[in-house]
Amino acid sequence: MLNIPKSLNKFRTTVPGAGEVVDWVLYDTQRFDGGAQSLDYFLTTSTSKLVSNMKAAGQMPGNEAFVLRGLGVSIRPNLNDPTLLPTVTDVQNIIDAGVLRLNIGSKSYNEYPLYLLPDGSGASGIGFTNVDATDIQTACNGVPDPRNVYALSKPLVLEPSLSFNARIEWVNTVVLTATFAVRVMLFGEIARPIQ
């Protein structure tokens, strides 16, 4: 390690051995056409922030930890064609038959019916007529309020390099009007070194 004179400490760009904790959301998105019986989350990385913000596949990077305080599931428009919006029936079909299991290390940490995991982004349901005079209805999981997510009774810490993932399973085939995106979000704080 380089020995920097104390007189130069005020000019450092890093703080060795110090850390910070900041609000953070980890998210991962999968395409869902209703035919799959399960989808796995947080096991890959993506170059697109529309899909995921995972820096390492299936784990926090070696110098970061995550304090998990809440969960949410969002049903989003088709990533390849954002005009394909989920209808009220699509959202209902996805959340009524789905269960999310959170796995950390070799243990499962609860199974959550999707209807208990609002996404905080809404809208709970809207309808409008487009320029072609076509009636459109769309919906998402929950009331549009960022505080409207499932809060854990006790936080869980995702330690650096400890494997974790989430899996959504459906008890039967879900009938949908199109292929949509289903996003899992983990709400909490990230602990990382101060730069």
Secondary structure, DSSP 8 states (H G I E B T S, - for coil): -----GGGGGG-S--TT-EEEEEEEEEEEEEE-S--SEEEESSS--S-TTTB--SSTTBB-TT-EEEEEEEEEEEE--SS-TT----HHHHHHHHHHEEEEEEETTEEEEEEEGGG--BSS--S-EEEE-TTS-EEEE--SS-S-TT-BEEEEEEEEE-BT-BEEEEEEESS----SS-EEEEEEEEEEEEEE--
